[in-house]
Amino acid sequence: MFARLENIKLGKMFEDDATNINDVERALSLVNIRLRDTATSFRPMGDVMDEIAEKWSTMNEIEQSAVANAIAGKNYARTYSNIWKFAFN
Protein backbone atom coordinates (compact mmCIF):
# COMPACT_ATOMS: atom_id res chain seq x y z
CA MET A 1 0.00 0.00 0.00
CA PHE A 2 2.86 2.35 0.75
CA ALA A 3 4.35 1.68 -2.69
CA ARG A 4 0.97 2.25 -4.32
CA LEU A 5 0.52 5.59 -2.55
CA GLU A 6 4.04 6.68 -3.43
CA ASN A 7 3.38 5.85 -7.10
CA ILE A 8 0.08 7.74 -7.02
CA LYS A 9 1.88 10.73 -5.51
CA LEU A 10 4.32 10.59 -8.42
CA GLY A 11 1.45 10.51 -10.89
CA LYS A 12 2.03 6.93 -12.03
CA MET A 13 -1.11 5.13 -13.19
CA PHE A 14 -1.89 1.46 -13.06
CA GLU A 15 -3.41 -0.46 -15.96
CA ASP A 16 -6.39 -1.66 -13.94
CA ASP A 17 -6.81 1.39 -11.74
CA ALA A 18 -6.86 5.04 -12.74
CA THR A 19 -6.74 6.37 -9.17
CA ASN A 20 -5.04 9.74 -8.93
CA ILE A 21 -3.89 11.79 -5.98
CA ASN A 22 -7.06 13.90 -6.03
CA ASP A 23 -9.16 10.76 -5.52
CA VAL A 24 -7.08 9.80 -2.49
CA GLU A 25 -7.23 13.30 -1.03
CA ARG A 26 -10.98 13.48 -1.57
CA ALA A 27 -11.59 10.13 0.17
CA LEU A 28 -9.36 11.04 3.11
CA SER A 29 -10.96 14.44 3.46
CA LEU A 30 -14.30 12.70 4.11
CA VAL A 31 -12.84 11.61 7.45
CA ASN A 32 -10.79 14.76 8.09
CA ILE A 33 -7.41 13.27 7.24
CA ARG A 34 -4.92 15.44 5.38
CA LEU A 35 -2.62 13.89 2.79
CA ARG A 36 -0.50 17.04 2.42
CA ASP A 37 1.41 19.26 4.82
CA THR A 38 1.30 22.13 2.32
CA ALA A 39 0.13 22.56 -1.27
CA THR A 40 3.46 21.18 -2.48
CA SER A 41 4.41 18.76 0.31
CA PHE A 42 2.93 15.42 1.34
CA ARG A 43 2.76 14.16 4.90
CA PRO A 44 4.75 10.99 5.61
CA MET A 45 2.63 8.02 4.50
CA GLY A 46 3.23 6.27 7.82
CA ASP A 47 1.59 9.20 9.60
CA VAL A 48 -1.37 9.10 7.22
CA MET A 49 -1.78 5.34 7.76
CA ASP A 50 -1.56 5.79 11.54
CA GLU A 51 -4.31 8.38 11.39
CA ILE A 52 -6.48 6.09 9.27
CA ALA A 53 -5.96 3.34 11.86
CA GLU A 54 -6.96 5.67 14.69
CA LYS A 55 -10.18 6.70 12.93
CA TRP A 56 -11.15 3.43 11.21
CA SER A 57 -13.54 2.19 13.92
CA THR A 58 -15.38 5.53 13.95
CA MET A 59 -15.91 5.61 10.16
CA ASN A 60 -19.21 4.51 8.71
CA GLU A 61 -19.35 1.87 5.99
CA ILE A 62 -19.35 4.41 3.15
CA GLU A 63 -16.32 6.24 4.54
CA GLN A 64 -14.44 2.98 5.08
CA SER A 65 -15.20 1.90 1.52
CA ALA A 66 -14.06 5.24 0.06
CA VAL A 67 -10.82 5.20 2.04
CA ALA A 68 -10.12 1.52 1.28
CA ASN A 69 -10.68 2.00 -2.46
CA ALA A 70 -8.50 5.10 -2.56
CA ILE A 71 -5.66 3.59 -0.53
CA ALA A 72 -5.65 -0.01 -1.74
CA GLY A 73 -7.30 0.22 -5.14
CA LYS A 74 -10.43 -1.54 -6.27
CA ASN A 75 -8.80 -4.98 -6.47
CA TYR A 76 -7.49 -4.94 -2.89
CA ALA A 77 -10.03 -2.73 -1.10
CA ARG A 78 -11.83 -5.67 0.51
CA THR A 79 -8.56 -7.11 1.84
CA TYR A 80 -7.55 -3.70 3.17
CA SER A 81 -10.92 -3.26 4.88
CA ASN A 82 -10.72 -6.72 6.45
CA ILE A 83 -7.26 -6.01 7.84
CA TRP A 84 -8.56 -2.92 9.65
CA LYS A 85 -11.80 -4.64 10.64
CA PHE A 86 -10.02 -7.53 12.36
CA ALA A 87 -7.29 -5.36 13.82
CA PHE A 88 -9.70 -3.00 15.57
CA ASN A 89 -12.75 -5.12 16.46
C-alpha positions in Angstrom: 0.0 0.0 0.0 2.9 2.4 0.8 4.4 1.7 -2.7 1.0 2.2 -4.3 0.5 5.6 -2.6 4.0 6.7 -3.4 3.4 5.8 -7.1 0.1 7.7 -7.0 1.9 10.7 -5.5 4.3 10.6 -8.4 1.4 10.5 -10.9 2.0 6.9 -12.0 -1.1 5.1 -13.2 -1.9 1.5 -13.1 -3.4 -0.5 -16.0 -6.4 -1.7 -13.9 -6.8 1.4 -11.7 -6.9 5.0 -12.7 -6.7 6.4 -9.2 -5.0 9.7 -8.9 -3.9 11.8 -6.0 -7.1 13.9 -6.0 -9.2 10.8 -5.5 -7.1 9.8 -2.5 -7.2 13.3 -1.0 -11.0 13.5 -1.6 -11.6 10.1 0.2 -9.4 11.0 3.1 -11.0 14.4 3.5 -14.3 12.7 4.1 -12.8 11.6 7.5 -10.8 14.8 8.1 -7.4 13.3 7.2 -4.9 15.4 5.4 -2.6 13.9 2.8 -0.5 17.0 2.4 1.4 19.3 4.8 1.3 22.1 2.3 0.1 22.6 -1.3 3.5 21.2 -2.5 4.4 18.8 0.3 2.9 15.4 1.3 2.8 14.2 4.9 4.8 11.0 5.6 2.6 8.0 4.5 3.2 6.3 7.8 1.6 9.2 9.6 -1.4 9.1 7.2 -1.8 5.3 7.8 -1.6 5.8 11.5 -4.3 8.4 11.4 -6.5 6.1 9.3 -6.0 3.3 11.9 -7.0 5.7 14.7 -10.2 6.7 12.9 -11.2 3.4 11.2 -13.5 2.2 13.9 -15.4 5.5 13.9 -15.9 5.6 10.2 -19.2 4.5 8.7 -19.4 1.9 6.0 -19.4 4.4 3.1 -16.3 6.2 4.5 -14.4 3.0 5.1 -15.2 1.9 1.5 -14.1 5.2 0.1 -10.8 5.2 2.0 -10.1 1.5 1.3 -10.7 2.0 -2.5 -8.5 5.1 -2.6 -5.7 3.6 -0.5 -5.6 0.0 -1.7 -7.3 0.2 -5.1 -10.4 -1.5 -6.3 -8.8 -5.0 -6.5 -7.5 -4.9 -2.9 -10.0 -2.7 -1.1 -11.8 -5.7 0.5 -8.6 -7.1 1.8 -7.5 -3.7 3.2 -10.9 -3.3 4.9 -10.7 -6.7 6.4 -7.3 -6.0 7.8 -8.6 -2.9 9.7 -11.8 -4.6 10.6 -10.0 -7.5 12.4 -7.3 -5.4 13.8 -9.7 -3.0 15.6 -12.7 -5.1 16.5 
